[in-house]
Amino acid sequence: MERVEITEAATKVVRQLQQKHGPLLFHLSGGCCDGSSPMVLEEEDFYIDESDVLLGVVAGLNFYMNQDQYEYWKHTHLTIDVTKGRGSSFSLEIPLGLRFIIHSRLLDEKESKMLL
């Protein structure tokens, strides 16, 4: 059981970004600048610390969430997708006229027992 997944369309964008930028990661901060949207950032440009929770790996990228955000989202399954439009974040897909989004659903009882 995975807590976070990614669509094929979003995976294609990740691959394109990896070719241009190298090693990447996903982060969901909950802060300003579209903080409720997942951001893809260069690994070397983002500091991960004890306040970040590793939710899983999607398209070969670690997906982190700030611990405060995790408290709100811990009962959900997340699917990373991509849509047309510009977000107001520092995420690397923004210049492509795209932005990553999250589709979420509550974990069912069985999933909750496995993950929580």
Secondary structure in CASP SS format (residue, H / E / C, confidence):
PFRMAT SS
TARGET T0000
AUTHOR 0000-0000-0000
METHOD secondary structure of the structure
MODEL  1
M C 1.00
E C 1.00
R C 1.00
V E 1.00
E E 1.00
I E 1.00
T C 1.00
E H 1.00
A H 1.00
A H 1.00
T H 1.00
K H 1.00
V H 1.00
V H 1.00
R H 1.00
Q H 1.00
L H 1.00
Q H 1.00
Q H 1.00
K H 1.00
H H 1.00
G C 1.00
P C 1.00
L E 1.00
L E 1.00
F E 1.00
H E 1.00
L E 1.00
S C 1.00
G C 1.00
G C 1.00
C C 1.00
C C 1.00
D C 1.00
G C 1.00
S C 1.00
S C 1.00
P C 1.00
M E 1.00
V E 1.00
L E 1.00
E E 1.00
E H 1.00
E H 1.00
D H 1.00
F C 1.00
Y C 1.00
I C 1.00
D C 1.00
E C 1.00
S C 1.00
D E 1.00
V E 1.00
L E 1.00
L E 1.00
G E 1.00
V E 1.00
V E 1.00
A C 1.00
G C 1.00
L E 1.00
N E 1.00
F E 1.00
Y E 1.00
M E 1.00
N E 1.00
Q H 1.00
D H 1.00
Q H 1.00
Y H 1.00
E H 1.00
Y H 1.00
W H 1.00
K C 1.00
H C 1.00
T E 1.00
H E 1.00
L E 1.00
T E 1.00
I E 1.00
D E 1.00
V E 1.00
T E 1.00
K E 1.00
G C 1.00
R C 1.00
G C 1.00
S C 1.00
S C 1.00
F C 1.00
S C 1.00
L C 1.00
E C 1.00
I H 1.00
P H 1.00
L H 1.00
G C 1.00
L E 1.00
R E 1.00
F E 1.00
I E 1.00
I E 1.00
H E 1.00
S E 1.00
R E 1.00
L E 1.00
L C 1.00
D C 1.00
E H 1.00
K H 1.00
E H 1.00
S H 1.00
K H 1.00
M H 1.00
L H 1.00
L C 1.00
END
